[in-house]
């Protein structure tokens, strides 16, 4: 017994890091196997955003964006303005504009952001400016005022000529072919249902092509 206690005391002196339980019982605790290499797992962080929504409310969204948009139309003899903001799962900032005969136009600007309350304001609507490009009228005349026009003048980022069919809900109203100038963003949106609410019907068969240089471009 004296020899056993002496041996334990000697172990404590030589190996002070041993656990007291190991010394008193003479049995070492179970060893944890050494891991040769650790693999770090990187998880994609999904950010939760709080955005401003219409009527001073807010909304929450995970992995999406806040958005703010302003739309200005001049299609039926008067200028109309629309504003909207909130949360969106798939949001793309865009400057979509369209110009047609009789100074008719649509301007739809959308701003997307991914910071807390980053959509407080609305996008600015700059003045319209001719860009020296034009699209053929091809005999499209909505009234006597536009019968003599053989070209539609383009504005701002409108570098495409667009043609689409406007279908009305009322079957008694005939479908109408619409032509004009469009920005690339408007050409893309015209293939969806986003712009339908600003027109008097549903846009179908939208197609776009290159614009022409106006013979009077030096005056712009």
C-alpha positions in Angstrom: 0.0 0.0 0.0 2.9 2.4 0.9 4.5 1.6 -2.4 1.2 2.3 -4.3 0.8 5.7 -2.6 4.4 6.6 -3.3 3.9 5.8 -7.0 0.8 8.0 -7.2 2.7 10.9 -5.5 5.5 10.5 -8.0 3.0 10.7 -10.9 1.5 13.9 -9.5 5.0 15.5 -9.3 6.0 14.4 -12.7 2.7 15.1 -14.5 0.9 17.9 -12.8 -1.7 18.1 -15.7 -3.3 14.8 -14.8 -6.8 14.9 -13.6 -7.4 14.2 -9.9 -9.7 11.4 -10.8 -7.0 9.8 -12.9 -4.5 9.9 -10.0 -6.9 8.6 -7.3 -8.2 5.7 -9.4 -5.2 5.0 -11.4 -7.3 4.9 -14.6 -7.0 7.6 -17.3 -10.1 9.1 -18.8 -11.1 8.2 -22.3 -9.0 10.0 -24.8 -10.6 12.0 -27.6 -9.1 11.1 -31.0 -7.2 13.9 -32.6 -8.7 15.3 -35.8 -6.1 15.7 -38.4 -7.9 18.5 -40.3 -11.0 20.5 -39.6 -13.4 21.5 -42.4 -15.1 24.8 -42.1 -18.7 24.9 -43.3 -19.6 28.3 -44.8 -23.3 29.0 -44.7 -24.8 31.6 -47.1 -26.2 34.5 -44.9 -29.7 35.4 -45.9 -30.3 39.1 -44.9 -33.6 40.2 -43.6 -34.5 43.6 -44.9 -37.1 46.0 -43.6 -38.4 48.4 -46.3 -40.7 51.3 -46.5 -44.1 50.4 -48.0 -46.9 52.7 -49.2 -49.0 54.6 -46.7 -46.1 54.8 -44.2 -46.1 51.1 -43.5 -43.1 48.7 -43.6 -42.5 45.2 -44.9 -39.9 42.5 -44.1 -38.2 40.3 -46.7 -35.5 37.7 -46.6 -33.0 37.6 -49.5 -34.8 40.2 -51.6 -34.7 43.9 -52.1 -36.4 47.1 -51.2 -37.8 48.9 -54.2 -39.1 52.3 -55.1 -40.7 53.2 -58.5 -42.2 56.2 -60.3 -44.2 56.0 -63.5 -45.3 58.9 -65.6 -47.7 58.5 -68.6 -49.0 60.8 -71.3 -51.3 58.6 -73.4 -54.8 60.0 -73.3 -54.2 63.8 -73.5 -53.2 64.3 -69.9 -50.2 63.4 -67.7 -50.7 60.8 -65.0 -48.2 59.9 -62.2 -48.0 56.7 -60.3 -45.7 55.9 -57.3 -45.1 52.6 -55.5 -42.6 51.2 -53.0 -42.1 48.1 -50.8 -40.4 44.7 -50.8 -39.6 42.5 -53.8 -38.2 39.0 -54.2 -36.8 39.7 -57.7 -36.0 43.3 -58.2 -34.2 44.9 -61.2 -33.4 48.6 -61.4 -34.7 49.9 -64.7 -35.3 53.0 -66.7 -38.0 52.0 -69.1 -39.3 54.7 -71.5 -41.5 54.7 -74.6 -42.4 57.5 -77.0 -45.0 57.4 -79.8 -47.0 59.7 -82.1 -48.7 62.8 -80.8 -46.1 63.2 -78.1 -47.5 60.1 -76.2 -45.0 58.6 -73.8 -44.5 56.3 -70.8 -41.7 56.6 -68.3 -41.2 53.9 -65.7 -38.2 54.1 -63.4 -37.5 51.5 -60.7 -34.8 51.6 -58.1 -33.7 48.6 -56.1 -31.5 48.5 -53.0 -30.6 46.2 -50.1 -30.1 48.3 -47.0 -32.5 49.2 -44.1 -35.2 51.6 -45.3 -33.1 52.5 -48.4 -36.3 53.1 -50.4 -37.5 56.1 -48.5 -37.7 58.4 -51.5 -38.8 58.0 -55.1 -36.6 58.1 -58.2 -36.1 61.4 -59.8 -37.9 62.0 -63.1 -35.6 64.1 -65.3 -36.8 66.2 -68.2 -37.3 64.4 -71.5 -34.6 65.2 -74.1 -34.5 64.2 -77.8 -31.5 62.0 -78.6 -31.3 62.4 -82.3 -32.7 59.0 -83.2 -36.1 58.1 -84.7 -38.3 55.2 -85.7 -40.4 55.0 -88.9 -44.1 55.8 -88.4 -45.1 53.3 -91.2 -48.4 55.1 -91.8 -49.6 54.8 -88.2 -51.9 57.7 -87.7 -54.1 57.9 -84.6 -55.6 61.3 -85.7 -55.4 63.9 -88.4 -52.6 65.6 -86.4 -50.3 62.6 -86.9 -51.1 61.7 -90.5 -48.3 63.9 -91.9 -45.6 62.5 -89.6 -43.4 59.9 -91.2 -41.1 59.3 -88.2 -41.4 59.1 -84.4 -38.7 61.0 -82.6 -36.8 59.2 -79.7 -35.9 60.5 -76.3 -33.2 59.8 -73.6 -32.3 56.1 -73.6 -34.7 55.1 -76.3 -32.3 53.3 -78.7 -34.8 50.7 -80.0 -37.9 50.8 -82.3 -40.8 48.9 -80.8 -43.9 47.4 -82.2 -46.7 45.6 -80.3 -50.3 44.8 -80.4 -52.7 46.3 -77.8 -55.6 43.9 -77.1 -58.6 45.2 -75.2 -60.8 43.4 -72.8 -63.9 44.6 -74.7 -64.2 42.5 -77.9 -66.0 45.3 -79.6 -62.9 47.4 -79.5 -60.5 46.4 -82.3 -56.9 45.4 -81.5 -54.4 48.2 -82.3 -50.8 48.0 -83.6 -48.6 50.4 -81.7 -45.2 51.6 -82.8 -42.7 53.9 -81.3 -39.3 54.4 -79.7 -38.3 52.4 -76.6 -35.4 52.0 -74.2 -33.9 48.4 -73.9 -35.6 48.1 -70.5 -39.0 48.9 -71.9 -38.5 46.3 -74.6 -37.9 43.7 -71.9 -40.8 44.8 -69.7 -43.2 44.9 -72.7 -42.8 41.1 -72.9 -44.3 40.8 -69.4 -47.6 42.0 -67.8 -46.0 44.8 -65.8 -46.8 47.6 -68.2 -50.3 46.6 -69.1 -52.0 48.6 -66.4 -50.6 51.8 -67.9 -52.1 51.1 -71.3 -55.8 50.6 -72.2 -55.3 46.9 -72.9 -52.9 44.0 -72.9 -49.5 44.2 -74.7 -48.8 41.1 -76.9 -46.3 40.3 -79.6 -43.8 43.0 -78.6 -40.7 43.1 -80.8 -37.9 45.6 -81.0 -35.3 46.6 -83.6 -32.6 49.2 -84.2 -33.4 52.9 -84.4 -32.5 55.2 -87.3 -30.4 58.3 -87.1 -32.5 61.4 -87.6 -31.5 63.5 -90.7 -31.8 66.5 -88.4 -29.6 65.1 -85.6 -27.2 68.1 -85.8 -30.0 70.2 -84.3 -30.2 68.2 -81.1 
